[in-house]
Amino acid sequence: MSTVPTLNGQVIGQAHYATRALLERAVAPLGVAFEQVLALNALANGPVEHAHLVQRVTSTLKVDEPRVQRVLTSLVDANLAQVDADAPRLRLTDAGRAVQTRIADTVAGITARLYADIPTDEANAAARALTLVTERANAELAATPT
């Protein structure tokens, strides 16, 4: 008989890294890295002010601003994103939109396979618990000097 694991950072991390590895493997043929995927997804609904995009990606990945700036520059250099001429915003190019659409389809497939038989009430409870853990961790990070 298998034991039910305790919900903790190790279990959450293992799920994250296993899922991330699937995603990274799936998007590798598109020539994009995980950090680029996050930025492309953030741009999927239209132009985003540069500073807001940097803040969003740094807060999601818990990385420094120069690293995110390099990610955004790499997207512009690869013609997947462009800077608006009239405002400090980034938007997807046609090529970037095509790549982001393929990424979204890939994520949908991975999600469907991994979460297929998890009862809705259990998935909702897990989502609530993980959201609360994330909020608490973010609050501690904000209150603690780097």
Wavefront OBJ file of the C-alpha trace (Angstrom):
o trace
v 0.000 0.000 0.000
v 1.418 3.391 -0.957
v 1.413 6.233 1.515
v -0.022 9.635 0.764
v 2.816 12.155 0.623
v 2.785 15.199 2.860
v 2.079 18.431 1.026
v 5.324 20.360 1.284
v 7.841 22.241 -0.827
v 9.568 19.072 -1.966
v 6.362 17.530 -3.342
v 5.348 20.819 -4.962
v 8.838 21.259 -6.420
v 8.922 17.758 -7.844
v 5.596 18.363 -9.602
v 6.822 21.710 -10.901
v 10.122 20.408 -12.224
v 8.597 17.323 -13.826
v 5.960 19.425 -15.567
v 8.509 22.062 -16.556
v 10.764 19.363 -18.044
v 7.862 18.145 -20.190
v 7.190 21.674 -21.372
v 10.849 22.442 -22.058
v 11.186 19.248 -24.068
v 8.036 20.046 -26.033
v 8.997 23.642 -26.889
v 12.672 22.962 -27.647
v 11.925 22.356 -31.349
v 10.369 25.842 -31.447
v 13.697 27.316 -30.354
v 12.368 28.872 -27.149
v 13.406 28.442 -23.536
v 11.167 28.296 -20.467
v 11.726 31.952 -19.518
v 10.836 33.005 -23.054
v 7.638 30.937 -22.869
v 6.505 32.944 -19.838
v 7.166 36.249 -21.579
v 5.449 35.127 -24.790
v 2.406 34.018 -22.783
v 2.316 37.388 -21.018
v 2.203 39.069 -24.434
v -0.507 36.786 -25.819
v -3.397 39.150 -25.078
v -1.847 42.233 -26.613
v 0.902 44.766 -26.025
v 2.290 45.089 -22.506
v 4.146 48.047 -21.079
v 7.817 47.113 -20.862
v 8.173 47.872 -17.135
v 5.017 45.897 -16.301
v 6.241 42.931 -18.331
v 9.616 42.986 -16.580
v 7.893 43.127 -13.184
v 5.527 40.311 -14.098
v 8.285 37.958 -15.245
v 10.676 38.808 -12.386
v 7.927 38.239 -9.823
v 6.843 34.970 -11.433
v 10.329 33.499 -11.854
v 11.898 35.142 -8.795
v 14.859 36.303 -10.894
v 16.548 39.682 -11.219
v 15.627 42.374 -13.709
v 18.782 42.110 -15.868
v 17.994 38.453 -16.523
v 14.467 39.316 -17.652
v 15.803 42.144 -19.806
v 18.023 39.585 -21.565
v 14.997 37.330 -22.128
v 13.006 40.179 -23.652
v 15.935 41.239 -25.808
v 16.282 37.661 -27.033
v 12.622 37.662 -28.091
v 13.080 40.898 -30.019
v 16.309 39.603 -31.590
v 14.502 36.408 -32.654
v 11.693 38.488 -34.210
v 9.145 36.997 -31.825
v 8.401 40.340 -30.148
v 8.798 43.961 -31.101
v 8.920 47.269 -29.281
v 6.144 49.707 -30.151
v 7.539 52.820 -31.760
v 5.183 55.172 -29.912
v 5.311 53.700 -26.417
v 7.586 51.545 -24.238
v 5.470 48.437 -24.861
v 6.255 45.052 -26.310
v 3.971 43.101 -28.580
v 4.144 39.784 -30.375
v 5.147 39.749 -34.013
v 3.302 37.460 -36.408
v 6.059 34.889 -35.887
v 5.794 35.351 -32.107
v 2.032 34.877 -32.211
v 2.458 31.654 -34.184
v 5.024 30.337 -31.681
v 2.895 31.390 -28.707
v -0.146 29.643 -30.213
v 1.873 26.445 -30.574
v 3.056 26.819 -26.976
v -0.537 27.262 -25.758
v -1.586 24.143 -27.679
v 1.339 22.228 -26.190
v 0.476 23.350 -22.652
v -3.160 22.392 -23.197
v -2.093 18.903 -24.254
v 0.258 18.439 -21.310
v -2.398 19.727 -18.914
v -5.037 17.406 -20.352
v -2.765 14.388 -19.971
v -1.476 15.170 -16.480
v -4.721 16.324 -14.875
v -7.172 14.115 -16.791
v -8.416 11.844 -14.016
v -8.021 14.111 -11.007
v -11.470 14.749 -9.526
v -12.552 18.378 -9.825
v -12.988 18.863 -6.083
v -9.463 17.574 -5.410
v -7.985 19.750 -8.157
v -9.820 22.790 -6.786
v -8.612 22.068 -3.246
v -5.034 21.690 -4.479
v -5.304 24.944 -6.427
v -6.587 26.786 -3.357
v -3.827 25.366 -1.146
v -1.058 26.137 -3.644
v -2.381 29.653 -4.224
v -2.309 30.271 -0.473
v 1.239 28.880 -0.181
v 2.344 31.129 -3.069
v 0.746 34.193 -1.458
v 2.430 33.462 1.862
v 5.828 32.839 0.275
v 5.554 36.034 -1.775
v 4.645 37.985 1.367
v 7.705 36.613 3.162
v 9.920 37.406 0.190
v 8.591 40.977 0.105
v 9.225 41.405 3.831
v 12.733 39.953 3.762
v 15.703 41.885 2.329
v 17.595 40.080 -0.414
l 1 2 3 4 5 6 7 8 9 10 11 12 13 14 15 16 17 18 19 20 21 22 23 24 25 26 27 28 29 30 31 32 33 34 35 36 37 38 39 40 41 42 43 44 45 46 47 48 49 50 51 52 53 54 55 56 57 58 59 60 61 62 63 64 65 66 67 68 69 70 71 72 73 74 75 76 77 78 79 80 81 82 83 84 85 86 87 88 89 90 91 92 93 94 95 96 97 98 99 100 101 102 103 104 105 106 107 108 109 110 111 112 113 114 115 116 117 118 119 120 121 122 123 124 125 126 127 128 129 130 131 132 133 134 135 136 137 138 139 140 141 142 143 144 145 146
